[in-house]
Amino acid sequence: MRLNDLARIPFVAMLIVCSLSCVFGQQATTPQFTLKDINRRTVRLSAYRGKVVLVNFWATWCPPCRAEMPDLVRLQREHAREGLRIIGITYPPETKTRVRRFARSLKVNYPIILGTRQIKARFSSDETLPLTVVIDRDGKVKEIISGILLPEEFDEKIKPLLMKDREGEMRNVKSDH
Protein backbone atom coordinates (compact mmCIF):
# COMPACT_ATOMS: atom_id res chain seq x y z
CA MET A 1 0.00 0.00 0.00
CA ARG A 2 1.17 3.43 -0.82
CA LEU A 3 0.96 6.40 1.53
CA ASN A 4 -1.69 7.97 -0.71
CA ASP A 5 -3.89 4.84 -0.29
CA LEU A 6 -3.48 4.96 3.50
CA ALA A 7 -4.70 8.56 3.55
CA ARG A 8 -7.93 7.47 1.84
CA ILE A 9 -8.86 4.88 4.51
CA PRO A 10 -10.22 7.38 7.08
CA PHE A 11 -12.15 9.17 4.34
CA VAL A 12 -13.75 5.92 3.09
CA ALA A 13 -14.50 4.81 6.66
CA MET A 14 -16.21 8.15 7.33
CA LEU A 15 -18.32 7.76 4.17
CA ILE A 16 -19.42 4.29 5.25
CA VAL A 17 -20.36 5.44 8.76
CA CYS A 18 -22.29 8.43 7.41
CA SER A 19 -24.11 6.27 4.90
CA LEU A 20 -25.10 3.74 7.55
CA SER A 21 -26.27 6.42 9.96
CA CYS A 22 -28.41 7.95 7.23
CA VAL A 23 -29.98 4.58 6.41
CA PHE A 24 -30.55 3.48 10.02
CA GLY A 25 -31.58 6.93 11.17
CA GLN A 26 -34.60 6.98 8.87
CA GLN A 27 -37.93 5.81 10.23
CA ALA A 28 -39.64 3.22 8.10
CA THR A 29 -42.96 4.38 6.70
CA THR A 30 -46.04 2.47 7.74
CA PRO A 31 -47.49 0.43 4.88
CA GLN A 32 -50.82 1.90 3.79
CA PHE A 33 -53.91 0.09 2.58
CA THR A 34 -57.40 0.81 1.35
CA LEU A 35 -59.54 -2.32 1.55
CA LYS A 36 -63.18 -3.35 1.93
CA ASP A 37 -64.30 -4.87 5.20
CA ILE A 38 -66.70 -7.83 5.44
CA ASN A 39 -69.62 -5.37 5.40
CA ARG A 40 -68.34 -3.77 2.15
CA ARG A 41 -67.23 -0.55 3.87
CA THR A 42 -63.95 1.01 2.77
CA VAL A 43 -61.20 0.95 5.40
CA ARG A 44 -58.23 3.27 4.84
CA LEU A 45 -55.39 3.05 7.32
CA SER A 46 -54.54 6.69 6.61
CA ALA A 47 -57.99 7.72 7.94
CA TYR A 48 -56.91 6.54 11.41
CA ARG A 49 -54.14 9.12 11.75
CA GLY A 50 -54.35 10.71 15.19
CA LYS A 51 -55.50 7.41 16.72
CA VAL A 52 -53.51 4.54 18.23
CA VAL A 53 -54.17 1.63 15.88
CA LEU A 54 -53.78 -2.10 16.40
CA VAL A 55 -53.74 -3.97 13.11
CA ASN A 56 -54.44 -7.54 14.19
CA PHE A 57 -53.73 -10.38 11.75
CA TRP A 58 -55.74 -13.49 12.64
CA ALA A 59 -57.62 -16.50 11.24
CA THR A 60 -60.75 -18.43 12.21
CA TRP A 61 -58.71 -21.65 12.00
CA CYS A 62 -56.13 -20.34 14.53
CA PRO A 63 -56.98 -21.31 18.17
CA PRO A 64 -54.85 -18.54 19.78
CA CYS A 65 -56.48 -15.98 17.46
CA ARG A 66 -59.97 -17.12 18.47
CA ALA A 67 -58.95 -16.98 22.14
CA GLU A 68 -57.61 -13.42 21.78
CA MET A 69 -60.57 -11.86 20.01
CA PRO A 70 -62.88 -11.37 23.04
CA ASP A 71 -60.05 -9.41 24.71
CA LEU A 72 -59.66 -7.22 21.61
CA VAL A 73 -63.42 -6.55 21.60
CA ARG A 74 -63.17 -5.52 25.27
CA LEU A 75 -60.09 -3.33 24.68
CA GLN A 76 -61.82 -1.56 21.77
CA ARG A 77 -64.89 -0.92 23.94
CA GLU A 78 -62.92 0.26 26.99
CA HIS A 79 -60.31 2.41 25.24
CA ALA A 80 -62.12 3.84 22.20
CA ARG A 81 -62.60 7.23 23.91
CA GLU A 82 -58.84 7.42 24.44
CA GLY A 83 -58.26 6.97 20.72
CA LEU A 84 -57.72 3.20 20.38
CA ARG A 85 -58.81 1.70 17.08
CA ILE A 86 -58.49 -1.96 16.14
CA ILE A 87 -58.57 -3.30 12.60
CA GLY A 88 -58.77 -7.07 12.17
CA ILE A 89 -57.28 -8.56 9.02
CA THR A 90 -57.82 -12.25 8.35
CA TYR A 91 -55.09 -14.52 7.08
CA PRO A 92 -55.98 -16.93 4.28
CA PRO A 93 -57.59 -19.22 3.54
CA GLU A 94 -60.85 -17.66 4.73
CA THR A 95 -64.33 -17.15 3.31
CA LYS A 96 -66.40 -14.05 3.89
CA THR A 97 -69.33 -16.16 5.14
CA ARG A 98 -67.27 -17.98 7.76
CA VAL A 99 -65.53 -14.78 8.93
CA ARG A 100 -68.81 -12.83 9.10
CA ARG A 101 -70.47 -15.62 11.13
CA PHE A 102 -67.51 -15.81 13.52
CA ALA A 103 -67.34 -11.99 13.97
CA ARG A 104 -71.07 -11.83 14.70
CA SER A 105 -70.84 -14.62 17.27
CA LEU A 106 -68.24 -12.56 19.20
CA LYS A 107 -69.99 -9.22 18.60
CA VAL A 108 -66.79 -7.81 17.10
CA ASN A 109 -66.91 -4.01 17.39
CA TYR A 110 -64.15 -3.13 14.92
CA PRO A 111 -63.70 -3.56 11.15
CA ILE A 112 -62.71 -6.99 9.84
CA ILE A 113 -61.02 -7.25 6.45
CA LEU A 114 -60.42 -10.40 4.41
CA GLY A 115 -56.65 -10.28 4.08
CA THR A 116 -54.01 -11.79 1.87
CA ARG A 117 -50.50 -13.04 2.51
CA GLN A 118 -49.25 -9.96 0.63
CA ILE A 119 -51.02 -7.54 2.98
CA LYS A 120 -49.50 -9.23 6.03
CA ALA A 121 -46.06 -9.32 4.36
CA ARG A 122 -46.18 -5.50 4.04
CA PHE A 123 -46.00 -5.33 7.84
CA SER A 124 -44.02 -8.43 8.82
CA SER A 125 -42.48 -11.60 7.42
CA ASP A 126 -43.22 -13.35 10.73
CA GLU A 127 -45.53 -16.33 10.11
CA THR A 128 -46.92 -16.26 13.67
CA LEU A 129 -50.65 -15.74 14.20
CA PRO A 130 -52.05 -13.75 15.79
CA LEU A 131 -49.77 -10.86 14.96
CA THR A 132 -50.55 -7.31 16.11
CA VAL A 133 -48.98 -4.21 14.59
CA VAL A 134 -49.07 -1.21 16.95
CA ILE A 135 -49.23 2.17 15.17
CA ASP A 136 -48.94 5.44 17.09
CA ARG A 137 -50.98 8.63 16.59
CA ASP A 138 -48.44 9.91 14.05
CA GLY A 139 -48.91 6.81 11.89
CA LYS A 140 -45.60 5.14 12.75
CA VAL A 141 -45.24 1.45 13.54
CA LYS A 142 -44.07 1.27 17.16
CA GLU A 143 -44.29 -2.46 17.89
CA ILE A 144 -45.04 -5.79 16.27
CA ILE A 145 -46.38 -8.29 18.77
CA SER A 146 -46.22 -11.96 17.78
CA GLY A 147 -48.77 -14.17 19.48
CA ILE A 148 -51.60 -13.25 21.80
CA LEU A 149 -51.56 -9.67 23.07
CA LEU A 150 -51.11 -10.11 26.81
CA PRO A 151 -52.47 -7.61 29.38
CA GLU A 152 -48.89 -6.82 30.46
CA GLU A 153 -47.95 -6.00 26.85
CA PHE A 154 -50.98 -3.75 26.50
CA ASP A 155 -50.02 -1.90 29.70
CA GLU A 156 -46.36 -1.62 28.68
CA LYS A 157 -46.57 -0.95 24.93
CA ILE A 158 -49.99 0.47 24.09
CA LYS A 159 -51.23 2.35 27.17
CA PRO A 160 -48.34 4.84 27.01
CA LEU A 161 -49.30 5.64 23.41
CA LEU A 162 -52.91 6.23 24.46
CA MET A 163 -51.68 8.56 27.19
CA LYS A 164 -49.98 10.87 24.66
CA ASP A 165 -51.52 13.26 22.18
CA ARG A 166 -50.14 13.77 18.66
CA GLU A 167 -47.54 16.23 19.94
CA GLY A 168 -46.24 13.69 22.44
CA GLU A 169 -47.70 15.52 25.44
CA MET A 170 -49.33 13.47 28.18
CA ARG A 171 -53.11 13.41 27.94
CA ASN A 172 -55.37 13.58 30.98
CA VAL A 173 -57.22 10.27 30.60
CA LYS A 174 -58.34 7.48 32.85
CA SER A 175 -56.85 4.23 31.57
CA ASP A 176 -57.69 1.23 33.73
CA HIS A 177 -58.63 -2.08 32.18
C-alpha positions as CSV (number, residue, x, y, z in Angstrom):
1,M,0.0,0.0,0.0
2,R,1.2,3.4,-0.8
3,L,1.0,6.4,1.5
4,N,-1.7,8.0,-0.7
5,D,-3.9,4.8,-0.3
6,L,-3.5,5.0,3.5
7,A,-4.7,8.6,3.5
8,R,-7.9,7.5,1.8
9,I,-8.9,4.9,4.5
10,P,-10.2,7.4,7.1
11,F,-12.2,9.2,4.3
12,V,-13.7,5.9,3.1
13,A,-14.5,4.8,6.7
14,M,-16.2,8.2,7.3
15,L,-18.3,7.8,4.2
16,I,-19.4,4.3,5.2
17,V,-20.4,5.4,8.8
18,C,-22.3,8.4,7.4
19,S,-24.1,6.3,4.9
20,L,-25.1,3.7,7.5
21,S,-26.3,6.4,10.0
22,C,-28.4,7.9,7.2
23,V,-30.0,4.6,6.4
24,F,-30.6,3.5,10.0
25,G,-31.6,6.9,11.2
26,Q,-34.6,7.0,8.9
27,Q,-37.9,5.8,10.2
28,A,-39.6,3.2,8.1
29,T,-43.0,4.4,6.7
30,T,-46.0,2.5,7.7
31,P,-47.5,0.4,4.9
32,Q,-50.8,1.9,3.8
33,F,-53.9,0.1,2.6
34,T,-57.4,0.8,1.4
35,L,-59.5,-2.3,1.5
36,K,-63.2,-3.3,1.9
37,D,-64.3,-4.9,5.2
38,I,-66.7,-7.8,5.4
39,N,-69.6,-5.4,5.4
40,R,-68.3,-3.8,2.1
41,R,-67.2,-0.6,3.9
42,T,-64.0,1.0,2.8
43,V,-61.2,0.9,5.4
44,R,-58.2,3.3,4.8
45,L,-55.4,3.0,7.3
46,S,-54.5,6.7,6.6
47,A,-58.0,7.7,7.9
48,Y,-56.9,6.5,11.4
49,R,-54.1,9.1,11.7
50,G,-54.4,10.7,15.2
51,K,-55.5,7.4,16.7
52,V,-53.5,4.5,18.2
53,V,-54.2,1.6,15.9
54,L,-53.8,-2.1,16.4
55,V,-53.7,-4.0,13.1
56,N,-54.4,-7.5,14.2
57,F,-53.7,-10.4,11.7
58,W,-55.7,-13.5,12.6
59,A,-57.6,-16.5,11.2
60,T,-60.7,-18.4,12.2
61,W,-58.7,-21.7,12.0
62,C,-56.1,-20.3,14.5
63,P,-57.0,-21.3,18.2
64,P,-54.8,-18.5,19.8
65,C,-56.5,-16.0,17.5
66,R,-60.0,-17.1,18.5
67,A,-59.0,-17.0,22.1
68,E,-57.6,-13.4,21.8
69,M,-60.6,-11.9,20.0
70,P,-62.9,-11.4,23.0
71,D,-60.1,-9.4,24.7
72,L,-59.7,-7.2,21.6
73,V,-63.4,-6.5,21.6
74,R,-63.2,-5.5,25.3
75,L,-60.1,-3.3,24.7
76,Q,-61.8,-1.6,21.8
77,R,-64.9,-0.9,23.9
78,E,-62.9,0.3,27.0
79,H,-60.3,2.4,25.2
80,A,-62.1,3.8,22.2
81,R,-62.6,7.2,23.9
82,E,-58.8,7.4,24.4
83,G,-58.3,7.0,20.7
84,L,-57.7,3.2,20.4
85,R,-58.8,1.7,17.1
86,I,-58.5,-2.0,16.1
87,I,-58.6,-3.3,12.6
88,G,-58.8,-7.1,12.2
89,I,-57.3,-8.6,9.0
90,T,-57.8,-12.2,8.3
91,Y,-55.1,-14.5,7.1
92,P,-56.0,-16.9,4.3
93,P,-57.6,-19.2,3.5
94,E,-60.8,-17.7,4.7
95,T,-64.3,-17.2,3.3
96,K,-66.4,-14.1,3.9
97,T,-69.3,-16.2,5.1
98,R,-67.3,-18.0,7.8
99,V,-65.5,-14.8,8.9
100,R,-68.8,-12.8,9.1
101,R,-70.5,-15.6,11.1
102,F,-67.5,-15.8,13.5
103,A,-67.3,-12.0,14.0
104,R,-71.1,-11.8,14.7
105,S,-70.8,-14.6,17.3
106,L,-68.2,-12.6,19.2
107,K,-70.0,-9.2,18.6
108,V,-66.8,-7.8,17.1
109,N,-66.9,-4.0,17.4
110,Y,-64.2,-3.1,14.9
111,P,-63.7,-3.6,11.2
112,I,-62.7,-7.0,9.8
113,I,-61.0,-7.3,6.5
114,L,-60.4,-10.4,4.4
115,G,-56.7,-10.3,4.1
116,T,-54.0,-11.8,1.9
117,R,-50.5,-13.0,2.5
118,Q,-49.2,-10.0,0.6
119,I,-51.0,-7.5,3.0
120,K,-49.5,-9.2,6.0
121,A,-46.1,-9.3,4.4
122,R,-46.2,-5.5,4.0
123,F,-46.0,-5.3,7.8
124,S,-44.0,-8.4,8.8
125,S,-42.5,-11.6,7.4
126,D,-43.2,-13.4,10.7
127,E,-45.5,-16.3,10.1
128,T,-46.9,-16.3,13.7
129,L,-50.6,-15.7,14.2
130,P,-52.1,-13.8,15.8
131,L,-49.8,-10.9,15.0
132,T,-50.6,-7.3,16.1
133,V,-49.0,-4.2,14.6
134,V,-49.1,-1.2,16.9
135,I,-49.2,2.2,15.2
136,D,-48.9,5.4,17.1
137,R,-51.0,8.6,16.6
138,D,-48.4,9.9,14.0
139,G,-48.9,6.8,11.9
140,K,-45.6,5.1,12.8
141,V,-45.2,1.4,13.5
142,K,-44.1,1.3,17.2
143,E,-44.3,-2.5,17.9
144,I,-45.0,-5.8,16.3
145,I,-46.4,-8.3,18.8
146,S,-46.2,-12.0,17.8
147,G,-48.8,-14.2,19.5
148,I,-51.6,-13.2,21.8
149,L,-51.6,-9.7,23.1
150,L,-51.1,-10.1,26.8
151,P,-52.5,-7.6,29.4
152,E,-48.9,-6.8,30.5
153,E,-48.0,-6.0,26.9
154,F,-51.0,-3.7,26.5
155,D,-50.0,-1.9,29.7
156,E,-46.4,-1.6,28.7
157,K,-46.6,-1.0,24.9
158,I,-50.0,0.5,24.1
159,K,-51.2,2.3,27.2
160,P,-48.3,4.8,27.0
161,L,-49.3,5.6,23.4
162,L,-52.9,6.2,24.5
163,M,-51.7,8.6,27.2
164,K,-50.0,10.9,24.7
165,D,-51.5,13.3,22.2
166,R,-50.1,13.8,18.7
167,E,-47.5,16.2,19.9
168,G,-46.2,13.7,22.4
169,E,-47.7,15.5,25.4
170,M,-49.3,13.5,28.2
171,R,-53.1,13.4,27.9
172,N,-55.4,13.6,31.0
173,V,-57.2,10.3,30.6
174,K,-58.3,7.5,32.9
175,S,-56.9,4.2,31.6
176,D,-57.7,1.2,33.7
177,H,-58.6,-2.1,32.2
